[in-house]
Amino acid sequence: MPIWKRNLIVCWFGMFVTGVGMSQIAPIMPLYIKQLGVDDPASIAKLSGIAFGITFIISAIFSPIWGQAADKFGRKPMLLRASLGMAIVVGCMGFVHHVYGLIGLRMLQGTITGYSTACTTLIATQTDKVHAGYALGTLSTANIAGSLIGPTIGGFVAEHFGLRNSFFITGALLMIAFITTVLFVNESFIREHKKTLRMKEVWRAVPEKSLTVTLFVTFFVLTVALYSVEPIITVYITQLSSNTSHVTLLAGLAFSASGLANILAAPRLGKLSDRIGANKVILVALIVAGVLFIPQAFVQNPWQLMGLRFLFGLAAAGLIPSVNILIKRITPDSLTGRVFGLNMSAGYLGTFVGSVLGGQVAAWFSIRDVFFITSALLLINAVWVYFKVNKRYGRDEHGSVEIK
C-alpha cells in the first residue's frame, strides 16, 4: 500500500474518533450534570451550554498554536500528543464527581486538541498532486462525520452501557488511534524555517490574503450551517412526530444524516475539484446547500427532514475538501500547518456560533426561522465567493490557482 494511502486510513480513523470525542457528550450532558448533583433545570441548561461550548472556544485559540508546532517539529508528533492527551482526558471525564471538574476537563480537552489540524497538514504535504483532491476529500469526511454522528453514538452508548462508560469507551478508541498512529503513520519532515515566525510574520508571508480570508469565512459559515440545528432538532422532531416514544432516536438520525452524506460524497467531490476547479465546486455547493435549507422549514414529518438533511450533507461535502485543496495550493509548504490551524479555528468558532445562533433564533423568533437565516448566510457567502474567488481566480493547466 502506498504510504500516502496508509497515512490517510490511519488519519481518517483518528480524526473520526476525535470528532466523536468532541461531540458525543452533547446529548448526555444534561443527564450527566444531573447525575453529578445539579437538580435545578435552569442551572443544568446553563452548565450544559458552558461545558459543551467551552471546548470549541479553547480549541479555536489553540489550533493555530499547534499548527505552528506542527510546522516546527513535524506533524506526527502533534498527532501523538493530541490523541494520547485526548484519550486520557476523555477517559478521566468518566471519573469526575463534580460539574466543575467536568468543565475543567472540557477546557483541557480544547487545549490539547490539534489532531485534525496535524492530520490535514500531513496529508496535504505528504500526498502527491495527483491524489491530493481525493485524499483531502476523504479526510474531510472524518472530522465532520465524527462530530455529526458523535451525538448519536454518545446517546446510544449511554443508553445501553451507562453515562460514565460512554467516556471510557471513547477514551479507549482514542487510545487505539494513538497506537495506530505510532505504528503506521510515516512522515518525511524537513523543517524549512530555523526561526519560528510570529503570527504577523506568517500572515505577511501568505501570498493570497484576500482568497485565504474568503476560504476561512466559507469554512466558518459551513460549520455554522451544520450546527445551527443542533439545539433545536429534538424540539422540531417532537413537533413533527405524532409518536413521541422515539424522539431522541429520530433526532439523532436527522442530525447525523448530513454526516453520512458527507462520508459518501466528499471523496468524489474532492476528485471533481481536481478536474473542474475547487472554486467552481465551492460556489455550486454553497448555492445548493443554501437552497436546501428553505424546504426544511416546511416539512410535515421527521422522514422528510432526514431526507433534506441528507441532501444538504451531499452539497456540504463539496465545501470542506475544496476549501482545503485551495488553501494547500495557495500556501507555501512551510506555512501549511499554521494556515490550516487558522482554518480549523474558524471551524471551531463556527460550531460554537452555530449552536448558539440556532438556540437564540428559536427562542426569539421560531424554529422555522433558524432554517431561513441559515439559508441566507449560505447564499450571501455564495455571492461573496463568486465575486472574491470565481471572478478573480482561475486554474492553470497544472491545477494551480491563478489570478485572472
C-alpha positions in Angstrom: 0.0 0.0 0.0 1.4 3.5 -0.9 2.5 5.5 2.2 0.0 8.3 1.4 -2.9 5.9 1.4 -1.8 4.2 4.7 -1.4 7.6 6.3 -4.9 8.6 5.0 -6.6 5.5 6.5 -5.0 6.0 10.0 -5.6 9.7 10.0 -9.2 9.2 8.9 -9.9 6.9 11.8 -8.1 9.2 14.2 -10.0 12.3 13.0 -13.3 10.4 13.1 -12.8 9.3 16.7 -11.5 12.8 17.7 -14.7 14.3 16.2 -16.8 11.7 18.2 -14.8 12.6 21.3 -15.5 16.3 20.9 -19.3 16.0 20.3 -20.5 12.7 21.9 -21.2 14.5 25.1 -23.9 16.8 23.7 -27.0 14.5 24.2 -25.8 13.1 27.5 -24.5 16.4 29.0 -27.7 17.4 30.9 -28.2 13.8 32.2 -24.6 13.6 33.4 -24.7 17.0 35.0 -27.8 16.0 36.9 -26.1 12.8 37.9 -23.2 15.0 39.3 -25.6 16.6 41.7 -27.2 19.6 39.9 -31.0 19.4 40.2 -32.3 22.9 39.0 -33.3 22.7 35.3 -32.2 26.2 34.6 -28.7 25.5 36.1 -28.5 22.2 34.2 -29.2 24.0 30.9 -26.7 26.8 31.6 -23.9 24.5 32.7 -24.6 22.1 29.8 -24.1 25.0 27.3 -20.9 26.1 29.0 -19.5 22.6 29.2 -20.3 21.9 25.5 -19.2 25.2 24.1 -16.0 25.8 26.1 -14.1 23.1 24.3 -14.7 24.6 20.9 -13.8 28.2 22.1 -10.5 26.9 23.6 -9.8 24.8 20.6 -10.2 27.9 18.3 -7.5 29.6 20.4 -5.0 26.8 20.5 -5.5 25.3 17.0 -3.1 27.9 15.3 -0.6 27.3 18.1 -0.5 23.6 17.5 -0.4 24.3 13.8 2.8 26.3 14.4 4.2 23.5 16.4 3.4 21.1 13.6 5.4 23.2 11.1 8.3 23.4 13.7 8.5 19.8 15.0 6.6 17.7 12.4 3.0 16.6 12.1 3.3 13.1 13.5 4.5 14.3 17.0 1.4 16.5 17.1 -0.8 13.5 16.2 0.7 11.5 19.0 0.4 14.4 21.5 -3.2 15.1 20.7 -4.5 11.5 20.5 -2.8 10.4 23.7 -3.8 13.6 25.6 -7.5 13.3 24.5 -7.6 9.6 25.3 -6.5 10.4 28.9 -8.7 13.5 29.3 -11.9 12.0 27.9 -11.4 8.8 30.0 -11.0 11.0 33.1 -14.4 12.6 32.5 -15.9 9.3 33.5 -14.4 9.6 37.0 -15.5 13.2 37.9 -17.8 13.7 40.8 -18.5 17.5 40.4 -19.7 19.5 37.5 -16.8 22.0 37.6 -14.4 19.0 37.3 -16.2 18.1 34.1 -16.0 21.7 32.8 -12.3 21.8 33.7 -11.6 18.7 31.7 -13.6 20.0 28.8 -11.3 23.1 28.8 -8.3 20.9 29.0 -9.6 18.9 26.1 -9.8 22.1 24.0 -6.3 23.0 25.0 -4.7 19.7 23.9 -6.6 19.4 20.6 -4.9 19.8 17.3 -5.2 16.2 15.8 -7.4 17.4 12.9 -5.0 20.3 12.0 -2.0 18.0 12.1 -3.8 15.3 10.0 -4.9 17.8 7.4 -1.4 19.3 7.1 0.3 15.9 7.0 -2.0 14.6 4.2 -1.7 17.9 2.3 2.1 17.9 2.4 2.8 14.2 2.0 0.3 13.3 -0.8 1.3 13.8 -4.4 -0.8 16.3 -6.5 -2.5 13.5 -8.5 -4.2 12.1 -5.4 -4.4 15.3 -3.3 -8.0 16.1 -4.1 -9.2 12.5 -3.3 -7.1 12.3 -0.1 -8.2 15.7 1.3 -11.8 15.0 0.2 -11.8 11.6 2.0 -10.1 13.1 5.1 -12.6 15.9 5.3 -15.4 13.4 5.9 -13.8 12.1 9.1 -14.0 15.0 11.5 -17.3 16.3 10.3 -18.8 12.8 10.3 -17.5 12.2 13.7 -18.8 15.5 15.0 -22.3 14.9 13.5 -22.6 11.2 14.3 -21.0 11.6 17.7 -24.1 12.7 19.5 -26.0 9.6 18.2 -23.1 7.4 19.3 -23.0 9.1 22.7 -26.7 8.7 23.2 -26.7 5.0 22.1 -23.7 4.1 24.3 -25.1 6.0 27.3 -28.5 4.3 27.0 -27.0 0.8 26.7 -23.9 0.9 28.8 -24.3 3.9 31.2 -23.3 7.5 31.2 -19.8 7.1 32.6 -19.0 4.2 30.3 -19.5 6.4 27.2 -16.4 8.4 28.2 -14.4 5.2 28.9 -15.3 3.7 25.5 -14.5 6.9 23.6 -11.2 7.2 25.5 -10.3 3.6 24.6 -11.0 4.4 20.9 -8.7 7.5 21.1 -6.0 5.3 22.6 -6.4 2.9 19.6 -5.9 6.0 17.4 -2.7 6.8 19.3 -1.4 3.3 18.9 -2.2 3.1 15.2 -0.5 6.5 14.6 2.7 5.3 16.4 2.8 2.1 14.3 1.6 3.1 10.8 1.9 6.8 10.1 5.1 7.8 8.2 6.2 11.4 7.6 9.1 12.8 5.7 9.5 16.1 7.5 12.2 18.7 6.9 11.9 22.0 8.8 12.2 24.9 6.4 12.4 27.8 8.9 15.1 27.6 11.6 13.5 30.6 13.3 9.9 30.4 14.5 7.8 33.0 12.7 5.4 35.1 14.7 1.8 35.2 13.6 2.2 38.7 12.0 5.2 37.4 10.0 3.2 34.3 9.0 0.3 36.4 7.7 2.8 38.7 5.9 4.2 35.7 4.1 0.7 34.4 3.0 0.7 35.2 -0.8 -3.1 35.4 -1.4 -4.5 37.1 1.7 -8.0 38.0 0.2 -8.6 34.5 -1.1 -7.4 33.0 2.2 -9.8 35.1 4.3 -12.6 34.2 2.0 -11.9 30.5 2.4 -11.7 30.9 6.2 -15.1 32.6 6.2 -16.6 29.9 4.0 -15.4 27.2 6.4 -16.9 29.2 9.3 -20.3 29.6 7.6 -20.4 25.9 6.7 -19.9 24.8 10.3 -22.5 27.4 11.4 -24.9 25.9 9.0 -24.1 22.3 10.1 -24.6 23.1 13.8 -27.4 25.7 13.8 -30.0 22.9 14.0 -28.2 21.1 16.9 -30.0 22.9 19.8 -33.5 22.8 18.1 -33.6 19.4 16.3 -35.1 17.4 19.2 -37.9 20.0 19.8 -38.5 20.2 16.0 -38.8 16.4 15.7 -41.2 16.5 18.6 -43.4 19.0 16.8 -43.3 16.9 13.6 -43.8 13.5 15.1 -47.2 12.0 16.2 -45.4 9.3 18.3 -43.0 10.8 20.9 -41.7 7.5 22.1 -38.6 7.5 19.8 -38.0 11.3 19.5 -34.4 11.0 20.7 -33.5 8.4 18.2 -35.2 10.3 15.3 -33.4 13.5 16.4 -30.1 11.7 16.4 -30.8 10.2 12.9 -31.9 13.6 11.5 -28.8 15.3 12.9 -26.4 12.6 11.7 -28.0 12.2 8.2 -25.8 15.1 6.8 -22.7 13.3 8.3 -23.5 10.1 6.5 -23.9 12.0 3.2 -20.5 13.7 3.8 -18.8 10.3 4.1 -20.4 9.1 0.8 -19.9 12.3 -1.3 -16.8 14.1 -0.2 -14.1 11.9 -1.8 -15.9 12.1 -5.1 -16.4 15.8 -4.9 -12.7 16.1 -4.0 -11.8 14.4 -7.2 -14.3 16.7 -9.1 -12.5 19.7 -7.6 -9.2 18.5 -9.1 -10.9 18.2 -12.5 -13.0 21.3 -12.9 -11.6 23.6 -10.2 -12.2 23.8 -6.5 -13.6 27.4 -6.8 -16.5 26.1 -9.0 -17.4 23.3 -6.6 -17.4 25.7 -3.7 -19.8 28.1 -5.4 -22.3 25.5 -6.6 -22.1 23.7 -3.2 -22.9 26.9 -1.3 -25.9 27.7 -3.6 -27.4 24.2 -3.4 -26.8 24.0 0.4 -28.5 27.4 0.9 -31.5 26.4 -1.2 -31.9 23.1 0.6 -32.3 24.8 3.9 -35.6 26.5 2.9 -37.8 23.4 2.4 -36.6 22.1 5.8 -38.8 24.8 7.4 -41.9 23.3 5.7 -41.5 19.6 6.3 -44.5 17.7 7.6 -42.8 14.7 9.2 -39.3 13.6 10.5 -38.5 11.5 7.5 -38.9 14.4 5.1 -36.5 16.4 7.3 -34.0 13.5 7.3 -34.1 13.3 3.5 -33.4 17.0 3.2 -30.7 16.9 5.8 -29.1 14.0 3.8 -29.2 16.1 0.5 -27.8 19.1 2.4 -24.9 16.8 3.5 -24.2 15.8 -0.1 -23.9 19.5 -1.0 -21.8 20.4 2.1 -19.5 17.6 1.3 -18.1 19.6 -1.7 -17.1 22.5 0.5 -14.5 21.2 3.0 -12.3 19.3 0.6 -12.5 22.2 -1.9 -11.5 24.7 0.7 -8.6 22.5 1.9 -7.5 22.0 -1.7 -7.4 25.7 -2.4 -5.6 26.5 0.9 -3.0 23.9 0.0 -2.4 25.3 -3.5 -2.0 29.0 -2.4 0.0 28.4 0.8 3.8 27.7 0.9 4.6 24.3 2.5 6.5 25.9 5.3 3.3 27.7 6.5 0.7 25.0 5.8 0.3 23.9 9.4 -0.3 27.4 10.7 -2.8 28.3 7.9 -4.7 25.1 8.3 -4.7 25.8 12.1 -6.3 29.1 11.5 -8.8 27.5 9.2 -9.6 24.9 11.8 -10.1 27.7 14.3 -12.7 29.2 12.0 -14.5 25.8 12.0 -14.4 25.5 15.8 -15.8 29.0 16.1 -18.5 28.1 13.6 -19.5 25.1 15.7 -19.9 27.3 18.8 -21.6 30.2 17.0 -24.0 27.8 15.1 -25.1 26.1 18.3 -25.7 29.5 20.0 -27.3 31.1 16.9 -29.8 28.2 16.5 -30.9 28.4 20.1 -31.2 32.1 20.2 -33.1 32.4 16.9 -35.5 29.7 18.0 -36.0 31.5 21.4 -36.6 35.0 20.0 -38.4 34.1 16.7 -39.3 30.5 15.8 -37.7 27.2 15.0 -38.5 27.6 11.3 -36.7 30.9 11.2 -33.4 29.0 12.1 -33.6 27.4 8.6 -34.3 30.7 6.8 -31.5 32.6 8.5 -29.0 29.7 7.9 -30.1 29.6 4.2 -29.5 33.4 3.9 -26.0 33.1 5.4 -25.0 30.3 2.9 -26.4 32.3 -0.1 -24.7 35.5 1.0 -21.5 33.6 1.3 -22.0 32.2 -2.2 -22.3 35.7 -3.6 -19.1 36.7 -1.8 -17.3 33.7 -3.2 -18.5 34.5 -6.7 -17.0 38.0 -6.7 -14.0 37.3 -4.5 -12.9 33.9 -5.9 -14.6 32.8 -9.1 -14.4 36.2 -10.9 -10.8 36.8 -9.8 -9.2 33.4 -9.7 -9.0 30.6 -12.1 -7.0 27.4 -12.6 -4.0 26.8 -14.9 -3.2 23.6 -16.7 -1.3 22.3 -13.6 -4.3 22.8 -11.2 -2.7 25.8 -9.5 -4.7 28.9 -8.6 -4.0 31.9 -10.9 -5.4 35.5 -11.0 -7.5 36.2 -14.0 
